[in-house]
Amino acid sequence: MIKFGTSGFRGVIGENFNKENVQKIAYALTKLIKQEKEKFPCVHIGYDNRFMGEIFAKWFSEVLIYEKIKVVFYDTSMPTPVVAYMSKDSAFGVVLTASHNPYYYNGIKIIRKSGEIPDDFANKIERIANKISINKIKTKTFEDGVQDGTIIIQKNTGDYEKSVLSFLNKKKIKNENPKILFNAMHGNSSKTIRSICKKLKLENYEIMNENIDPYFEFGLPAPYLKNLTAQAVKVKKEKYDIGIALDGDSDRITCIDSSGEIYDCNYILVLLLDYLISEKNFKGGVVHNTAFTNLISLIAKKYNQPEYIAKVGFKNIAEKLSTTDAFIGGETNGVAIKKHILGKDGIIGAFLVIDMLCHYKKSLKKLLNDLEKKLKFPSCALEFAYPIDKEKKDEITNKVFIFKELPQLNQEIVKFNYEDGAKFTFSSGYWTMVRFSGNENVVRIFAEMPNEEECQDIILKMENFVGVKERQ
């Protein structure tokens, strides 16, 4: 059974992620492209470093080219945001990736006009793909497609890099020449990072974990707090100005301050929003999801900029970006700049952070502390994921979402929101939340409090409330 989640279709390799389902999804996409009657239909296809990624991408392509849909196929593993940008003027972009999931997963992200497809389009793909029998799907070999020109092998991604560079003060970055420690997490960001650094004339940088390892050291290629300990130690010990970690397909980002403290996009987006409005005159407001620091609301109010709230899932952020005047959007795992692409992009996020640090000549921690003082709202926002089985999911569903039991938190709960998970807001303005992932068999717990001790205490109470302990 093919089912799209929060961010595309994902499954265990060899089980529900297999050649048959990949080609069924490709077939469904061809049918929808043909329904729209585009004169020159074209699809960009990329893949990440996961096991058999290139082979799955070729199998996907072979269905499209039989139906006379031109394919632009990337000659090497390619970041999702690069494919999203390069396919802006084509019918679709497709990336074979499971993003930050375990190594035994793979997946398919379908991108349209630089943002992930919305639910209604994903539902159409599901219906067609689940109805068609694999023996009715016809293909043409990849090699024949290359030979007859229906497949174009793409090597040049310079247009993407030009877009990233257009947002930066190149002269100031070159003059400051910050010391940067990137972490590719065995994903596919390093080639693009090196190319952009070369164009910025940056030499004082290093990239950790840039070798291809489809097992991701048997961990998660995700810039979660627990995966960044070694990088944080190195940043502090060797006196880097900034550490930046990207996930397996380069759309997620986490930053490490020179002090070794780690900041996710709760704070990256907050700082970039303030920077882009105050120093670069961006206007139009911000889009974020329900599980986000309240600092973002205070900044929007400070500059009299609109604030738009979307459900969790970057496709929902993208939809709001495309239908409002907002210039930036984000979740705890990523940032999007509307004039670049509608989807999250860890690479542009990384270089905007570098641009900001070079502009202010202050550390990430200093900038955030100064901002919290101005807004009079100290903040520690944390998020953890917990693996669960169906029985546990049913138990949590009944307790939290059907019977709507309330946690005992030693906080006055003044607002309840069950639109996208269960969010409990306190009289102090801080909050906690629980929701199920749309891509993995996990439940997530979020909280924001004035400091880490209080935040961890709330999360521990929420763990006891929903009955989970093991953090992913």
DRENDO-1510 file (C-alpha; in Angstrom, 1 decimal, always signed):
<recs>
REC; n; res; u; v; w
REC; 1; MET; +0.0; +0.0; +0.0 .
REC; 2; ILE; +1.4; +3.4; -1.0 .
REC; 3; LYS; +0.8; +6.2; +1.5 .
REC; 4; PHE; +2.3; +9.6; +1.4 .
REC; 5; GLY; +3.2; +11.2; +4.8 .
REC; 6; THR; +4.2; +14.6; +6.0 .
REC; 7; SER; +7.1; +14.8; +3.5 .
REC; 8; GLY; +6.6; +12.4; +0.6 .
REC; 9; PHE; +6.5; +8.6; +0.5 .
REC; 10; ARG; +8.9; +6.6; +2.6 .
REC; 11; GLY; +9.4; +3.0; +3.5 .
REC; 12; VAL; +11.8; +0.2; +4.4 .
REC; 13; ILE; +14.0; -0.8; +1.5 .
REC; 14; GLY; +13.0; -4.2; +0.2 .
REC; 15; GLU; +9.6; -4.1; +1.9 .
REC; 16; ASN; +7.2; -1.4; +0.9 .
REC; 17; PHE; +10.0; +0.6; -0.7 .
REC; 18; ASN; +10.8; -1.5; -3.7 .
REC; 19; LYS; +11.0; -1.3; -7.5 .
REC; 20; GLU; +7.3; -2.0; -7.9 .
REC; 21; ASN; +6.1; +0.8; -5.7 .
REC; 22; VAL; +8.7; +3.3; -7.1 .
REC; 23; GLN; +7.5; +2.6; -10.6 .
REC; 24; LYS; +3.8; +2.8; -9.6 .
REC; 25; ILE; +4.4; +6.3; -8.2 .
REC; 26; ALA; +6.3; +7.2; -11.4 .
REC; 27; TYR; +3.3; +5.9; -13.4 .
REC; 28; ALA; +0.8; +7.9; -11.4 .
REC; 29; LEU; +2.9; +11.1; -11.9 .
REC; 30; THR; +3.0; +10.6; -15.7 .
REC; 31; LYS; -0.8; +10.3; -15.7 .
REC; 32; LEU; -1.2; +13.5; -13.8 .
REC; 33; ILE; +1.3; +15.3; -16.0 .
REC; 34; LYS; -0.5; +14.2; -19.1 .
REC; 35; GLN; -3.9; +15.3; -17.7 .
REC; 36; GLU; -2.4; +18.8; -17.4 .
REC; 37; LYS; -1.5; +18.7; -21.1 .
REC; 38; GLU; +1.9; +20.5; -20.8 .
REC; 39; LYS; +3.5; +21.0; -24.2 .
REC; 40; PHE; +7.0; +20.1; -23.1 .
REC; 41; PRO; +6.7; +18.1; -19.9 .
REC; 42; CYS; +10.0; +17.7; -18.1 .
REC; 43; VAL; +10.9; +16.2; -14.7 .
REC; 44; HIS; +14.2; +16.7; -12.8 .
REC; 45; ILE; +15.3; +13.5; -10.9 .
REC; 46; GLY; +17.9; +13.3; -8.1 .
REC; 47; TYR; +18.8; +11.0; -5.3 .
REC; 48; ASP; +20.8; +11.0; -2.1 .
REC; 49; ASN; +23.5; +8.7; -0.7 .
REC; 50; ARG; +21.2; +5.9; +0.5 .
REC; 51; PHE; +21.6; +2.3; -0.6 .
REC; 52; MET; +20.5; +1.8; -4.3 .
REC; 53; GLY; +19.5; +5.5; -4.5 .
REC; 54; GLU; +20.8; +5.9; -8.1 .
REC; 55; ILE; +19.2; +2.6; -9.2 .
REC; 56; PHE; +15.8; +3.5; -7.8 .
REC; 57; ALA; +16.1; +6.9; -9.5 .
REC; 58; LYS; +16.8; +5.2; -12.8 .
REC; 59; TRP; +13.8; +2.9; -12.4 .
REC; 60; PHE; +11.6; +5.9; -11.8 .
REC; 61; SER; +13.0; +7.6; -14.9 .
REC; 62; GLU; +12.4; +4.6; -17.1 .
REC; 63; VAL; +8.6; +4.9; -16.6 .
REC; 64; LEU; +8.6; +8.6; -17.4 .
REC; 65; ILE; +10.6; +8.4; -20.6 .
REC; 66; TYR; +8.4; +5.6; -22.0 .
REC; 67; GLU; +5.5; +8.1; -21.7 .
REC; 68; LYS; +7.6; +10.6; -23.6 .
REC; 69; ILE; +8.2; +12.8; -20.6 .
REC; 70; LYS; +11.7; +14.3; -20.7 .
REC; 71; VAL; +14.0; +13.6; -17.7 .
REC; 72; VAL; +16.8; +15.7; -16.4 .
REC; 73; PHE; +18.9; +13.3; -14.4 .
REC; 74; TYR; +21.7; +14.4; -12.0 .
REC; 75; ASP; +25.0; +12.8; -12.6 .
REC; 76; THR; +25.7; +12.4; -8.8 .
REC; 77; SER; +23.9; +12.4; -5.5 .
REC; 78; MET; +22.2; +15.8; -5.3 .
REC; 79; PRO; +20.7; +17.9; -2.4 .
REC; 80; THR; +17.0; +18.1; -2.4 .
REC; 81; PRO; +17.0; +22.0; -2.4 .
REC; 82; VAL; +19.3; +22.0; -5.4 .
REC; 83; VAL; +16.8; +19.8; -7.4 .
REC; 84; ALA; +14.0; +22.0; -6.1 .
REC; 85; TYR; +15.6; +25.2; -7.4 .
REC; 86; MET; +16.8; +23.7; -10.7 .
REC; 87; SER; +13.3; +22.3; -11.5 .
REC; 88; LYS; +11.4; +25.6; -10.8 .
REC; 89; ASP; +10.6; +26.0; -14.5 .
REC; 90; SER; +9.9; +22.3; -15.2 .
REC; 91; ALA; +6.8; +20.2; -14.5 .
REC; 92; PHE; +8.2; +18.6; -11.4 .
REC; 93; GLY; +11.3; +17.7; -9.4 .
REC; 94; VAL; +11.7; +14.3; -7.8 .
REC; 95; VAL; +14.3; +13.2; -5.2 .
REC; 96; LEU; +14.8; +9.7; -4.1 .
REC; 97; THR; +15.5; +10.3; -0.4 .
REC; 98; ALA; +14.3; +9.4; +3.1 .
REC; 99; SER; +15.9; +12.6; +4.5 .
REC; 100; HIS; +16.8; +12.0; +8.1 .
REC; 101; ASN; +15.3; +8.5; +8.5 .
REC; 102; PRO; +17.3; +5.4; +9.4 .
REC; 103; TYR; +19.6; +3.9; +6.7 .
REC; 104; TYR; +17.3; +1.1; +5.9 .
REC; 105; TYR; +14.6; +3.5; +4.7 .
REC; 106; ASN; +14.3; +5.3; +1.3 .
REC; 107; GLY; +11.7; +7.6; +0.0 .
REC; 108; ILE; +10.4; +9.8; -2.7 .
REC; 109; LYS; +9.9; +13.6; -2.4 .
REC; 110; ILE; +7.9; +15.2; -5.3 .
REC; 111; ILE; +8.4; +18.9; -5.8 .
REC; 112; ARG; +6.4; +21.4; -7.8 .
REC; 113; LYS; +7.4; +25.0; -8.4 .
REC; 114; SER; +10.2; +24.6; -5.8 .
REC; 115; GLY; +7.9; +23.3; -3.0 .
REC; 116; GLU; +6.7; +19.8; -2.0 .
REC; 117; ILE; +3.4; +18.8; -3.4 .
REC; 118; PRO; +0.3; +19.5; -1.2 .
REC; 119; ASP; -1.9; +16.8; +0.2 .
REC; 120; ASP; -4.5; +16.9; -2.5 .
REC; 121; PHE; -2.0; +16.2; -5.2 .
REC; 122; ALA; -0.3; +13.4; -3.1 .
REC; 123; ASN; -3.8; +11.9; -2.6 .
REC; 124; LYS; -4.2; +11.7; -6.4 .
REC; 125; ILE; -0.9; +10.0; -6.8 .
REC; 126; GLU; -1.8; +7.5; -4.1 .
REC; 127; ARG; -5.2; +6.6; -5.8 .
REC; 128; ILE; -3.6; +6.0; -9.2 .
REC; 129; ALA; -0.6; +4.2; -7.9 .
REC; 130; ASN; -2.5; +1.8; -5.6 .
REC; 131; LYS; -5.0; +1.0; -8.4 .
REC; 132; ILE; -2.5; +0.1; -11.2 .
REC; 133; SER; -1.0; -3.4; -11.6 .
REC; 134; ILE; +2.8; -3.4; -12.1 .
REC; 135; ASN; +2.5; -5.7; -15.1 .
REC; 136; LYS; +0.6; -2.9; -16.9 .
REC; 137; ILE; +3.4; -0.4; -16.5 .
REC; 138; LYS; +5.7; -0.1; -19.5 .
REC; 139; THR; +9.2; +1.2; -19.4 .
REC; 140; LYS; +12.1; +2.1; -21.7 .
REC; 141; THR; +15.6; +1.5; -20.6 .
REC; 142; PHE; +17.7; +4.3; -19.0 .
REC; 143; GLU; +20.4; +3.7; -21.6 .
REC; 144; ASP; +18.0; +4.1; -24.5 .
REC; 145; GLY; +16.7; +7.3; -23.0 .
REC; 146; VAL; +20.2; +8.7; -22.7 .
REC; 147; GLN; +20.9; +7.7; -26.3 .
REC; 148; ASP; +17.7; +9.2; -27.8 .
REC; 149; GLY; +17.8; +12.4; -25.7 .
REC; 150; THR; +14.8; +11.8; -23.6 .
REC; 151; ILE; +17.2; +11.7; -20.6 .
REC; 152; ILE; +19.6; +14.6; -20.2 .
REC; 153; ILE; +22.4; +14.1; -17.8 .
REC; 154; GLN; +22.7; +17.2; -15.7 .
REC; 155; LYS; +26.1; +18.2; -14.2 .
REC; 156; ASN; +25.9; +22.0; -13.9 .
REC; 157; THR; +24.0; +23.4; -10.9 .
REC; 158; GLY; +25.5; +26.9; -11.1 .
REC; 159; ASP; +22.1; +28.6; -11.2 .
REC; 160; TYR; +21.3; +27.3; -7.7 .
REC; 161; GLU; +24.6; +28.6; -6.4 .
REC; 162; LYS; +24.1; +32.0; -8.0 .
REC; 163; SER; +20.7; +32.2; -6.2 .
REC; 164; VAL; +22.4; +31.5; -2.8 .
REC; 165; LEU; +25.1; +34.0; -3.5 .
REC; 166; SER; +22.6; +36.7; -4.4 .
REC; 167; PHE; +21.4; +36.9; -0.8 .
REC; 168; LEU; +24.9; +37.4; +0.7 .
REC; 169; ASN; +27.3; +40.2; +1.2 .
REC; 170; LYS; +30.2; +38.5; -0.5 .
REC; 171; LYS; +32.8; +41.2; +0.2 .
REC; 172; LYS; +32.1; +41.2; +3.9 .
REC; 173; ILE; +32.2; +37.4; +4.2 .
REC; 174; LYS; +35.5; +37.3; +2.3 .
REC; 175; ASN; +37.0; +40.1; +4.6 .
REC; 176; GLU; +35.9; +38.4; +7.8 .
REC; 177; ASN; +36.9; +34.9; +6.6 .
REC; 178; PRO; +35.2; +33.1; +9.4 .
REC; 179; LYS; +36.4; +29.7; +10.7 .
REC; 180; ILE; +33.6; +27.3; +9.9 .
REC; 181; LEU; +33.1; +23.6; +10.7 .
REC; 182; PHE; +30.5; +22.0; +8.5 .
REC; 183; ASN; +29.1; +18.5; +9.1 .
REC; 184; ALA; +27.6; +16.7; +6.1 .
REC; 185; MET; +26.5; +13.7; +8.2 .
REC; 186; HIS; +27.5; +11.5; +5.2 .
REC; 187; GLY; +24.8; +13.3; +3.2 .
REC; 188; ASN; +25.2; +15.1; -0.1 .
REC; 189; SER; +25.9; +18.7; +0.8 .
REC; 190; SER; +29.7; +18.8; +0.6 .
REC; 191; LYS; +30.1; +19.3; -3.1 .
REC; 192; THR; +27.8; +22.3; -3.2 .
REC; 193; ILE; +29.2; +23.7; +0.0 .
REC; 194; ARG; +32.7; +23.6; -1.4 .
REC; 195; SER; +31.7; +25.2; -4.6 .
REC; 196; ILE; +29.9; +28.1; -2.8 .
REC; 197; CYS; +32.9; +28.6; -0.4 .
REC; 198; LYS; +35.2; +28.7; -3.4 .
REC; 199; LYS; +33.1; +31.5; -5.0 .
REC; 200; LEU; +33.1; +33.3; -1.7 .
REC; 201; LYS; +36.9; +32.9; -1.5 .
REC; 202; LEU; +36.5; +31.2; +1.9 .
REC; 203; GLU; +39.4; +28.9; +2.8 .
REC; 204; ASN; +39.1; +28.7; +6.6 .
REC; 205; TYR; +36.6; +25.9; +6.8 .
REC; 206; GLU; +36.4; +22.1; +7.2 .
REC; 207; ILE; +33.7; +19.5; +6.4 .
REC; 208; MET; +33.2; +16.6; +8.7 .
REC; 209; ASN; +31.6; +13.3; +7.6 .
REC; 210; GLU; +31.6; +14.0; +3.9 .
REC; 211; ASN; +32.5; +10.5; +2.9 .
REC; 212; ILE; +29.6; +8.4; +1.4 .
REC; 213; ASP; +28.3; +5.9; +4.0 .
REC; 214; PRO; +24.9; +4.5; +3.2 .
REC; 215; TYR; +24.7; +3.2; +6.7 .
REC; 216; PHE; +25.2; +6.7; +8.2 .
REC; 217; GLU; +27.4; +5.0; +10.9 .
REC; 218; PHE; +24.3; +3.0; +11.8 .
REC; 219; GLY; +22.7; +6.2; +13.2 .
REC; 220; LEU; +20.3; +8.8; +11.8 .
REC; 221; PRO; +21.7; +11.4; +9.3 .
REC; 222; ALA; +19.8; +14.1; +11.3 .
REC; 223; PRO; +21.2; +17.2; +13.0 .
REC; 224; TYR; +19.7; +16.3; +16.3 .
REC; 225; LEU; +21.3; +17.4; +19.5 .
REC; 226; LYS; +22.6; +14.0; +20.5 .
REC; 227; ASN; +24.2; +13.5; +17.1 .
REC; 228; LEU; +26.3; +16.7; +17.3 .
REC; 229; THR; +28.3; +16.1; +20.5 .
REC; 230; ALA; +31.6; +15.5; +18.7 .
REC; 231; GLN; +31.1; +18.5; +16.4 .
REC; 232; ALA; +30.2; +20.7; +19.3 .
REC; 233; VAL; +33.4; +19.7; +21.2 .
REC; 234; LYS; +35.5; +20.3; +18.2 .
REC; 235; VAL; +33.9; +23.7; +17.5 .
REC; 236; LYS; +34.7; +24.9; +21.1 .
REC; 237; LYS; +38.1; +23.3; +21.4 .
REC; 238; GLU; +39.5; +24.4; +18.1 .
REC; 239; LYS; +37.8; +27.8; +18.3 .
REC; 240; TYR; +35.6; +27.8; +15.2 .
REC; 241; ASP; +33.3; +30.8; +14.8 .
REC; 242; ILE; +30.4; +28.5; +13.9 .
REC; 243; GLY; +29.5; +24.9; +13.4 .
REC; 244; ILE; +26.8; +23.9; +10.9 .
REC; 245; ALA; +25.2; +20.5; +10.5 .
REC; 246; LEU; +23.0; +19.4; +7.6 .
REC; 247; ASP; +21.0; +16.2; +7.2 .
REC; 248; GLY; +21.2; +13.4; +4.6 .
REC; 249; ASP; +19.5; +15.3; +1.8 .
REC; 250; SER; +20.7; +18.8; +2.9 .
REC; 251; ASP; +17.4; +20.5; +3.6 .
REC; 252; ARG; +17.7; +20.4; +7.4 .
REC; 253; ILE; +20.1; +22.6; +9.5 .
REC; 254; THR; +21.3; +23.0; +13.0 .
REC; 255; CYS; +24.0; +25.4; +14.2 .
REC; 256; ILE; +26.7; +25.3; +16.9 .
REC; 257; ASP; +27.9; +28.4; +18.5 .
REC; 258; SER; +31.6; +29.1; +19.2 .
REC; 259; SER; +30.8; +28.2; +22.8 .
REC; 260; GLY; +29.7; +24.7; +21.8 .
REC; 261; GLU; +26.0; +25.4; +22.4 .
REC; 262; ILE; +23.6; +24.0; +19.8 .
REC; 263; TYR; +20.7; +25.8; +18.2 .
REC; 264; ASP; +18.0; +24.4; +15.9 .
REC; 265; CYS; +15.8; +26.4; +13.5 .
REC; 266; ASN; +13.7; +27.7; +16.4 .
REC; 267; TYR; +16.5; +30.2; +16.9 .
REC; 268; ILE; +18.1; +30.2; +13.4 .
REC; 269; LEU; +14.8; +31.4; +11.9 .
REC; 270; VAL; +14.2; +33.9; +14.7 .
REC; 271; LEU; +17.7; +35.5; +14.2 .
REC; 272; LEU; +17.4; +35.5; +10.4 .
REC; 273; LEU; +13.9; +37.0; +10.5 .
REC; 274; ASP; +15.2; +39.9; +12.7 .
REC; 275; TYR; +18.4; +40.3; +10.5 .
REC; 276; LEU; +16.6; +40.2; +7.2 .
REC; 277; ILE; +14.0; +42.8; +8.3 .
REC; 278; SER; +16.3; +45.1; +10.2 .
REC; 279; GLU; +19.4; +45.0; +8.0 .
REC; 280; LYS; +18.2; +44.0; +4.5 .
REC; 281; ASN; +14.7; +45.5; +4.4 .
REC; 282; PHE; +12.8; +42.3; +3.7 .
REC; 283; LYS; +9.0; +42.7; +4.1 .
REC; 284; GLY; +6.0; +40.5; +4.1 .
REC; 285; GLY; +6.2; +38.5; +7.3 .
REC; 286; VAL; +6.9; +34.9; +8.3 .
REC; 287; VAL; +5.3; +31.5; +8.2 .
REC; 288; HIS; +5.9; +28.9; +10.9 .
REC; 289; ASN; +4.2; +25.9; +12.3 .
REC; 290; THR; +2.4; +25.4; +15.7 .
REC; 291; ALA; +5.4; +23.9; +17.4 .
REC; 292; PHE; +7.6; +26.9; +17.4 .
REC; 293; THR; +9.2; +29.4; +19.8 .
REC; 294; ASN; +7.1; +32.4; +20.8 .
REC; 295; LEU; +10.1; +34.6; +20.1 .
REC; 296; ILE; +9.0; +34.5; +16.4 .
REC; 297; SER; +5.6; +36.1; +17.3 .
REC; 298; LEU; +7.4; +38.9; +19.3 .
REC; 299; ILE; +9.7; +39.7; +16.4 .
REC; 300; ALA; +6.8; +39.9; +14.0 .
REC; 301; LYS; +5.0; +42.3; +16.3 .
REC; 302; LYS; +8.1; +44.3; +16.9 .
REC; 303; TYR; +8.4; +45.1; +13.2 .
REC; 304; ASN; +4.7; +45.1; +12.5 .
REC; 305; GLN; +5.1; +42.2; +10.1 .
REC; 306; PRO; +2.4; +39.5; +9.4 .
REC; 307; GLU; +2.7; +36.1; +11.1 .
REC; 308; TYR; +1.2; +33.1; +9.4 .
REC; 309; ILE; +0.8; +29.7; +11.2 .
REC; 310; ALA; +0.7; +26.4; +9.3 .
REC; 311; LYS; +0.4; +22.8; +10.3 .
REC; 312; VAL; +3.5; +20.8; +10.8 .
REC; 313; GLY; +5.1; +19.7; +7.5 .
REC; 314; PHE; +7.0; +21.9; +5.1 .
REC; 315; LYS; +4.5; +21.4; +2.4 .
REC; 316; ASN; +2.1; +23.4; +4.6 .
REC; 317; ILE; +4.8; +26.1; +5.1 .
REC; 318; ALA; +5.3; +26.1; +1.3 .
REC; 319; GLU; +1.6; +26.5; +0.6 .
REC; 320; LYS; +1.4; +29.5; +2.9 .
REC; 321; LEU; +4.5; +31.1; +1.4 .
REC; 322; SER; +3.0; +30.8; -2.1 .
REC; 323; THR; -0.3; +32.3; -1.1 .
REC; 324; THR; +0.8; +35.1; +1.2 .
REC; 325; ASP; +3.4; +38.0; +1.1 .
REC; 326; ALA; +5.6; +36.2; +3.7 .
REC; 327; PHE; +9.2; +36.2; +2.6 .
REC; 328; ILE; +10.5; +33.5; +5.0 .
REC; 329; GLY; +9.2; +30.3; +6.5 .
REC; 330; GLY; +10.4; +27.6; +8.8 .
REC; 331; GLU; +10.0; +24.8; +11.2 .
REC; 332; THR; +12.4; +23.5; +13.9 .
REC; 333; ASN; +14.3; +21.6; +11.3 .
REC; 334; GLY; +14.6; +24.0; +8.3 .
REC; 335; VAL; +14.3; +27.4; +6.8 .
REC; 336; ALA; +12.9; +28.6; +3.4 .
REC; 337; ILE; +13.4; +31.9; +1.6 .
REC; 338; LYS; +10.6; +32.6; -0.8 .
REC; 339; LYS; +12.6; +34.3; -3.5 .
REC; 340; HIS; +14.9; +31.3; -3.6 .
REC; 341; ILE; +12.6; +28.2; -3.1 .
REC; 342; LEU; +9.5; +27.4; -1.2 .
REC; 343; GLY; +11.0; +24.3; +0.4 .
REC; 344; LYS; +13.5; +24.2; +3.3 .
REC; 345; ASP; +17.1; +24.6; +2.3 .
REC; 346; GLY; +19.9; +23.9; +4.8 .
REC; 347; ILE; +22.5; +25.2; +2.4 .
REC; 348; ILE; +21.1; +28.7; +2.0 .
REC; 349; GLY; +20.3; +28.7; +5.7 .
REC; 350; ALA; +23.9; +27.9; +6.5 .
REC; 351; PHE; +25.3; +30.7; +4.3 .
REC; 352; LEU; +22.7; +33.3; +5.6 .
REC; 353; VAL; +23.8; +32.5; +9.1 .
REC; 354; ILE; +27.5; +33.0; +8.0 .
REC; 355; ASP; +26.4; +36.3; +6.3 .
REC; 356; MET; +24.7; +37.4; +9.5 .
REC; 357; LEU; +27.7; +36.6; +11.8 .
REC; 358; CYS; +30.0; +38.5; +9.5 .
REC; 359; HIS; +27.7; +41.5; +9.4 .
REC; 360; TYR; +27.3; +41.8; +13.2 .
REC; 361; LYS; +30.7; +40.5; +14.1 .
REC; 362; LYS; +29.1; +38.7; +17.1 .
REC; 363; SER; +28.6; +35.1; +18.0 .
REC; 364; LEU; +25.3; +33.3; +17.5 .
REC; 365; LYS; +24.9; +33.0; +21.3 .
REC; 366; LYS; +25.5; +36.7; +21.8 .
REC; 367; LEU; +23.0; +37.7; +19.1 .
REC; 368; LEU; +20.3; +35.5; +20.6 .
REC; 369; ASN; +20.9; +36.6; +24.1 .
REC; 370; ASP; +20.7; +40.3; +23.0 .
REC; 371; LEU; +17.5; +39.6; +21.2 .
REC; 372; GLU; +15.9; +37.7; +24.1 .
REC; 373; LYS; +16.7; +40.7; +26.4 .
REC; 374; LYS; +15.2; +43.2; +24.0 .
REC; 375; LEU; +12.1; +41.1; +23.7 .
REC; 376; LYS; +12.0; +40.3; +27.5 .
REC; 377; PHE; +11.4; +36.6; +26.7 .
REC; 378; PRO; +14.2; +34.1; +27.6 .
REC; 379; SER; +13.7; +30.9; +25.7 .
REC; 380; CYS; +14.7; +27.3; +25.7 .
REC; 381; ALA; +12.7; +25.2; +23.1 .
REC; 382; LEU; +13.4; +21.5; +22.9 .
REC; 383; GLU; +12.0; +18.6; +20.9 .
REC; 384; PHE; +12.4; +14.9; +21.2 .
REC; 385; ALA; +11.2; +11.9; +19.2 .
REC; 386; TYR; +10.2; +8.5; +20.7 .
REC; 387; PRO; +9.8; +5.3; +18.7 .
REC; 388; ILE; +6.3; +3.7; +19.2 .
REC; 389; ASP; +4.4; +0.7; +17.9 .
REC; 390; LYS; +0.7; +0.7; +16.9 .
REC; 391; GLU; -0.5; -0.4; +20.3 .
REC; 392; LYS; +1.3; +2.6; +22.0 .
REC; 393; LYS; +0.0; +4.9; +19.3 .
REC; 394; ASP; -3.6; +3.8; +19.9 .
REC; 395; GLU; -3.1; +4.2; +23.7 .
REC; 396; ILE; -1.8; +7.8; +23.3 .
REC; 397; THR; -4.5; +8.6; +20.8 .
REC; 398; ASN; -7.2; +7.5; +23.2 .
REC; 399; LYS; -5.7; +9.3; +26.2 .
REC; 400; VAL; -4.6; +12.6; +24.6 .
REC; 401; PHE; -6.9; +13.1; +21.6 .
REC; 402; ILE; -10.1; +11.3; +22.3 .
REC; 403; PHE; -10.6; +11.5; +26.1 .
REC; 404; LYS; -8.4; +14.7; +26.1 .
REC; 405; GLU; -6.8; +14.0; +29.5 .
REC; 406; LEU; -4.6; +16.9; +30.7 .
REC; 407; PRO; -1.0; +16.5; +31.9 .
REC; 408; GLN; -0.1; +17.5; +35.5 .
REC; 409; LEU; +2.7; +20.1; +34.8 .
REC; 410; ASN; +2.6; +22.5; +37.8 .
REC; 411; GLN; +1.7; +25.2; +35.2 .
REC; 412; GLU; -1.6; +26.9; +34.6 .
REC; 413; ILE; -2.9; +25.8; +31.2 .
REC; 414; VAL; -4.9; +28.6; +29.6 .
REC; 415; LYS; -5.2; +27.3; +26.1 .
REC; 416; PHE; -5.7; +24.0; +24.4 .
REC; 417; ASN; -5.2; +23.4; +20.7 .
REC; 418; TYR; -5.8; +20.0; +19.0 .
REC; 419; GLU; -5.7; +21.1; +15.4 .
REC; 420; ASP; -2.2; +19.7; +14.8 .
REC; 421; GLY; -1.3; +17.5; +17.7 .
REC; 422; ALA; -2.1; +18.5; +21.3 .
REC; 423; LYS; -0.6; +21.9; +22.3 .
REC; 424; PHE; -1.0; +23.2; +25.9 .
REC; 425; THR; -0.2; +26.9; +26.4 .
REC; 426; PHE; +0.6; +28.3; +29.9 .
REC; 427; SER; -0.4; +31.6; +31.4 .
REC; 428; SER; +3.3; +32.6; +31.3 .
REC; 429; GLY; +3.3; +32.3; +27.5 .
REC; 430; TYR; +5.3; +29.2; +27.4 .
REC; 431; TRP; +3.9; +25.8; +26.2 .
REC; 432; THR; +4.3; +22.1; +25.5 .
REC; 433; MET; +3.0; +19.9; +22.8 .
REC; 434; VAL; +2.7; +16.2; +21.7 .
REC; 435; ARG; +2.1; +15.0; +18.1 .
REC; 436; PHE; +2.6; +12.0; +15.9 .
REC; 437; SER; +5.1; +12.1; +13.1 .
REC; 438; GLY; +3.7; +11.8; +9.6 .
REC; 439; ASN; +6.8; +10.0; +8.3 .
REC; 440; GLU; +8.0; +7.7; +11.1 .
REC; 441; ASN; +6.6; +5.5; +13.8 .
REC; 442; VAL; +7.4; +8.1; +16.5 .
REC; 443; VAL; +5.6; +10.5; +18.8 .
REC; 444; ARG; +7.2; +13.9; +19.4 .
REC; 445; ILE; +7.2; +16.0; +22.5 .
REC; 446; PHE; +8.0; +19.7; +22.4 .
REC; 447; ALA; +8.3; +22.3; +25.0 .
REC; 448; GLU; +9.4; +25.9; +25.5 .
REC; 449; MET; +10.3; +27.3; +28.9 .
REC; 450; PRO; +12.6; +30.1; +30.1 .
REC; 451; ASN; +15.6; +27.8; +30.6 .
REC; 452; GLU; +16.8; +24.2; +29.9 .
REC; 453; GLU; +16.2; +22.9; +33.4 .
REC; 454; GLU; +12.5; +24.0; +33.3 .
REC; 455; CYS; +12.1; +22.8; +29.8 .
REC; 456; GLN; +13.6; +19.3; +30.5 .
REC; 457; ASP; +11.3; +19.1; +33.6 .
REC; 458; ILE; +8.2; +19.8; +31.5 .
REC; 459; ILE; +9.3; +17.2; +28.9 .
REC; 460; LEU; +9.9; +14.6; +31.6 .
REC; 461; LYS; +6.4; +15.2; +32.9 .
REC; 462; MET; +5.1; +14.9; +29.4 .
REC; 463; GLU; +7.0; +11.6; +28.9 .
REC; 464; ASN; +5.4; +10.2; +32.0 .
REC; 465; PHE; +2.0; +11.5; +30.8 .
REC; 466; VAL; +2.1; +9.8; +27.4 .
REC; 467; GLY; +4.1; +6.8; +28.7 .
REC; 468; VAL; +7.3; +7.0; +26.7 .
REC; 469; LYS; +11.0; +7.0; +27.8 .
REC; 470; GLU; +13.4; +6.1; +25.0 .
REC; 471; ARG; +14.5; +9.1; +23.0 .
REC; 472; GLN; +15.3; +8.5; +19.3 .
</recs>
